[in-house]
C-alpha cells in the first residue's frame, strides 16, 4: 500500500449527554483545548544477575485516565458541571408589591432577576409613585436608590424619627437559569468529540468516552475584561464494564480512512 502523509491540524466540537440516557448529544460550546491525560504506576524488578544493575522486568499499571477541557462558553449546564450544581429554569413572570426597606445608595435585591420595574410606591399609603432614573435605578439583581430624588427625601425624613422607610415594588422578572451550587457529588456524562483534520488525508476523527465524571472547579472567575473568559475543567474517565471482551471500557477513537478526493 502506498504511503500517505497524515499530519494533523484538528478542530472539532465536544458534545455530551447524561451517561446511560440514550438521549441525543448536545454541544458544550467552544472548547479551546481537549486533552486526554493518563497516570501510571510503574512496578520494576531490579536485575540482580548483573552486578552493574539494570531492570529485569517492568509493569506499567494504568491508574487513571482523564480528560481536560478548556470551556469558553458559560452555558448554564457548563456552570453546573463545574460547581456540582443543579439548573432550575425560572420563567419570566409578573411580581406585584414586593416589600423592601430602602436606603440611599443601597441595592435592594429582588426575589427574582428583574427585567423591568413597573412601579415602586411607598408601602405606607401606596399613593406616592417613584420615578425610575430619578428616584432609583434598576440593577442586575434589583434596584438602587438615588440621591436627590423624592424617595431619598422620604428616607431622610423617616431617619429623623429613627424609622426605616419601606416601598412596594412591582416588576417583570427576566427569563433566566438559576444554578444552585454543590447540590450533588458530580453526575456522570457520556462525552463525544467530533473532529476534522485540515491537513494530511483530511478525514474525520471522533473520540467517545462512555462514563465521565467532572471534578469540582478549584476556582472560578467572574470578571475578565482583557480576554475572552475560559474555564479549564478536568474529568476522570470511568470504566464501563458492559463493553465486552476486546473492547475498551474507557474510550475509543474512530478515524476515517480512504478519504474520498475532494470534488
C-alpha positions as CSV (number, residue, x, y, z in Angstrom):
1,X,0.0,0.0,0.0
2,X,1.3,3.4,-0.9
3,X,2.5,5.6,1.9
4,X,0.2,8.6,2.6
5,X,1.0,11.6,4.6
6,X,-1.1,12.0,7.8
7,X,-0.1,15.2,9.6
8,X,-2.7,16.8,11.8
9,X,-4.4,20.2,12.4
10,X,-7.6,19.2,14.1
11,X,-10.6,21.2,15.2
12,X,-13.9,20.0,16.5
13,X,-16.8,20.0,18.8
14,X,-17.4,18.4,22.2
15,X,-20.9,17.1,22.9
16,X,-22.3,15.4,25.9
17,X,-25.4,13.6,27.3
18,X,-26.2,12.0,30.7
19,X,-24.5,8.6,30.9
20,X,-26.8,5.8,30.1
21,X,-29.6,8.1,29.0
22,X,-29.6,7.2,25.3
23,X,-30.6,10.9,24.6
24,X,-29.1,12.9,21.7
25,X,-25.7,14.5,22.4
26,X,-25.8,18.3,22.8
27,X,-22.8,20.7,22.4
28,X,-20.9,22.1,25.3
29,X,-19.9,25.1,23.2
30,X,-16.4,26.2,22.1
31,X,-13.5,24.4,23.7
32,X,-10.1,25.8,23.1
33,X,-8.4,22.6,24.2
34,X,-9.5,19.0,24.6
35,X,-6.7,16.9,26.2
36,X,-6.7,13.3,27.3
37,X,-4.5,12.5,30.2
38,X,-3.1,9.3,31.8
39,X,-1.5,8.4,35.1
40,X,0.5,5.2,35.7
41,X,2.3,3.4,38.5
42,X,5.5,1.7,37.4
43,X,6.5,-1.6,39.0
44,X,10.1,-2.5,38.3
45,X,12.1,-5.6,39.3
46,X,15.9,-4.9,39.6
47,X,18.2,-7.2,37.7
48,X,20.1,-8.9,40.5
49,X,22.0,-11.2,38.0
50,X,24.1,-8.2,36.7
51,X,26.4,-6.5,39.2
52,X,26.1,-3.3,37.2
53,X,22.3,-3.3,37.8
54,X,19.5,-2.8,35.4
55,X,15.9,-3.8,35.1
56,X,14.9,-7.4,34.9
57,X,11.2,-6.8,34.3
58,X,8.7,-3.9,34.4
59,X,5.0,-3.5,34.6
60,X,3.3,-0.2,33.9
61,X,-0.1,-0.1,35.6
62,X,-2.7,2.4,34.4
63,X,-4.1,4.1,37.5
64,X,-6.2,6.8,35.9
65,X,-7.5,8.2,32.6
66,X,-8.7,11.7,32.4
67,X,-9.9,14.4,30.1
68,X,-9.3,18.1,30.3
69,X,-11.5,20.7,28.5
70,X,-11.0,24.5,28.3
71,X,-14.6,25.6,28.0
72,X,-15.0,29.1,26.5
73,X,-18.8,29.4,26.8
74,X,-20.8,29.9,30.0
75,X,-23.9,27.9,29.2
76,X,-25.9,27.0,32.4
77,X,-25.0,23.3,32.1
78,X,-21.3,24.1,31.9
79,X,-21.5,26.2,35.0
80,X,-23.5,23.5,36.8
81,X,-20.9,20.8,35.8
82,X,-18.1,23.0,37.2
83,X,-19.9,23.6,40.5
84,X,-21.6,20.2,41.1
85,X,-24.8,22.2,40.6
86,X,-28.4,21.8,39.6
87,X,-30.0,24.1,37.0
88,X,-33.5,25.4,37.5
89,X,-35.4,27.1,34.7
90,X,-37.1,30.3,36.1
91,X,-39.6,31.7,33.6
92,X,-40.5,35.3,33.3
93,X,-43.4,36.4,35.5
94,X,-45.0,39.5,37.0
95,X,-44.4,40.2,40.7
96,X,-46.7,42.6,42.5
97,X,-46.0,44.7,45.6
98,X,-42.8,43.0,46.8
99,X,-41.9,44.9,50.0
100,X,-38.4,46.3,50.7
101,X,-36.7,48.5,53.2
102,X,-34.6,51.1,51.3
103,X,-31.6,53.3,51.9
104,X,-29.9,55.9,49.6
105,X,-27.1,54.3,47.7
106,X,-28.1,50.8,48.8
107,X,-29.1,48.0,46.5
108,X,-32.3,46.1,47.2
109,X,-32.1,42.5,45.8
110,X,-35.4,41.4,44.4
111,X,-36.7,37.9,44.8
112,X,-36.3,37.3,41.1
113,X,-33.9,38.7,38.5
114,X,-35.6,41.9,37.2
115,X,-36.3,42.6,33.5
116,X,-38.2,45.9,34.1
117,X,-39.6,47.6,37.1
118,X,-43.2,48.6,36.5
119,X,-43.8,50.6,39.7
120,X,-42.3,51.5,43.1
121,X,-44.7,53.1,45.7
122,X,-44.4,53.9,49.3
123,X,-45.6,51.0,51.5
124,X,-47.5,53.2,54.0
125,X,-50.1,54.7,51.6
126,X,-49.3,53.3,48.1
127,X,-50.1,56.8,46.9
128,X,-46.6,58.1,46.1
129,X,-45.1,56.6,42.9
130,X,-41.3,57.0,42.5
131,X,-39.6,57.6,39.1
132,X,-37.0,55.4,37.5
133,X,-33.6,57.1,36.9
134,X,-34.8,60.0,39.2
135,X,-35.5,58.2,42.5
136,X,-34.0,54.8,41.7
137,X,-32.2,52.9,39.0
138,X,-32.6,49.2,38.1
139,X,-29.5,47.0,38.6
140,X,-28.7,43.4,37.6
141,X,-30.3,41.9,40.8
142,X,-32.7,44.7,41.9
143,X,-32.7,48.4,42.3
144,X,-30.6,51.2,43.9
145,X,-32.0,54.4,45.5
146,X,-30.5,57.5,44.0
147,X,-29.6,60.7,46.0
148,X,-31.5,63.9,45.4
149,X,-34.9,62.5,44.5
150,X,-38.3,62.3,46.3
151,X,-37.5,58.8,47.5
152,X,-34.2,60.0,49.1
153,X,-36.1,62.8,50.8
154,X,-38.7,60.4,52.2
155,X,-35.9,58.2,53.5
156,X,-34.2,61.1,55.2
157,X,-37.5,62.3,56.8
158,X,-38.0,58.8,58.3
159,X,-34.5,58.7,59.6
160,X,-35.2,61.8,61.7
161,X,-37.7,59.8,63.7
162,X,-35.2,56.9,63.7
163,X,-37.5,54.9,61.4
164,X,-36.9,52.9,58.3
165,X,-38.7,53.6,55.0
166,X,-40.3,50.9,53.0
167,X,-41.5,50.6,49.4
168,X,-43.6,48.1,47.5
169,X,-42.0,47.0,44.1
170,X,-44.0,45.7,41.2
171,X,-41.8,44.3,38.4
172,X,-41.5,41.9,35.5
173,X,-38.8,39.3,36.0
174,X,-36.4,38.1,33.4
175,X,-36.4,34.6,31.9
176,X,-33.2,33.0,33.5
177,X,-31.4,29.9,34.7
178,X,-30.7,29.5,38.4
179,X,-27.7,27.4,39.2
180,X,-27.6,26.0,42.7
181,X,-24.0,25.0,43.6
182,X,-22.9,21.8,45.3
183,X,-26.2,20.0,45.2
184,X,-24.7,16.7,44.1
185,X,-21.4,14.9,44.1
186,X,-20.9,15.1,40.4
187,X,-23.0,13.5,37.7
188,X,-21.8,11.0,35.1
189,X,-21.7,12.0,31.5
190,X,-21.1,10.4,28.1
191,X,-18.8,12.5,26.1
192,X,-18.1,12.6,22.4
193,X,-15.6,14.7,20.4
194,X,-16.3,15.1,16.7
195,X,-13.3,16.4,14.9
196,X,-12.0,17.0,11.4
197,X,-8.4,17.2,10.1
198,X,-7.5,20.2,7.9
199,X,-4.3,18.5,6.6
200,X,-3.0,15.0,5.9
201,X,-5.8,12.9,4.5
202,X,-8.4,15.5,5.8
203,X,-10.6,12.9,7.3
204,X,-12.9,12.8,10.3
205,X,-11.7,11.8,13.7
206,X,-14.1,11.1,16.6
207,X,-13.4,10.2,20.2
208,X,-16.0,8.6,22.5
209,X,-15.9,8.3,26.3
210,X,-18.5,6.1,27.9
211,X,-18.5,7.4,31.5
212,X,-17.0,10.7,32.6
213,X,-17.2,12.4,35.9
214,X,-16.1,16.0,36.2
215,X,-14.2,17.4,39.2
216,X,-15.3,20.4,41.2
217,X,-13.7,23.6,39.9
218,X,-10.8,24.7,42.1
219,X,-11.7,28.3,41.3
220,X,-14.0,30.3,39.1
221,X,-13.5,33.8,37.6
222,X,-16.4,36.2,37.4
223,X,-14.5,39.2,35.8
224,X,-12.5,39.1,32.6
225,X,-12.2,42.3,30.6
226,X,-8.9,41.8,28.8
227,X,-9.7,38.5,27.1
228,X,-12.5,36.1,26.5
229,X,-13.2,34.0,29.6
230,X,-12.4,30.4,29.8
231,X,-12.7,27.7,32.4
232,X,-10.4,24.6,32.5
233,X,-12.3,21.6,33.8
234,X,-11.0,18.2,34.4
235,X,-12.8,14.9,34.5
236,X,-12.0,11.3,35.3
237,X,-12.9,8.6,32.7
238,X,-14.6,5.7,34.5
239,X,-14.8,2.1,33.3
240,X,-17.9,0.8,31.5
241,X,-17.6,-2.9,32.0
242,X,-20.5,-3.7,29.8
243,X,-18.4,-3.1,26.7
244,X,-17.4,-6.7,26.4
245,X,-14.2,-8.6,25.6
246,X,-11.7,-7.0,23.3
247,X,-13.3,-3.6,23.7
248,X,-12.1,-0.7,25.8
249,X,-14.1,0.0,28.9
250,X,-12.9,3.6,28.8
251,X,-12.9,5.2,25.3
252,X,-12.4,4.6,21.6
253,X,-11.3,6.6,18.6
254,X,-12.8,6.4,15.2
255,X,-10.5,7.6,12.4
256,X,-11.6,7.9,8.8
257,X,-9.5,6.2,6.2
258,X,-9.7,6.0,2.4
259,X,-11.0,9.6,2.4
260,X,-12.6,10.4,-1.0
261,X,-10.9,13.0,-3.1
262,X,-12.4,16.5,-3.0
263,X,-14.6,17.2,-5.9
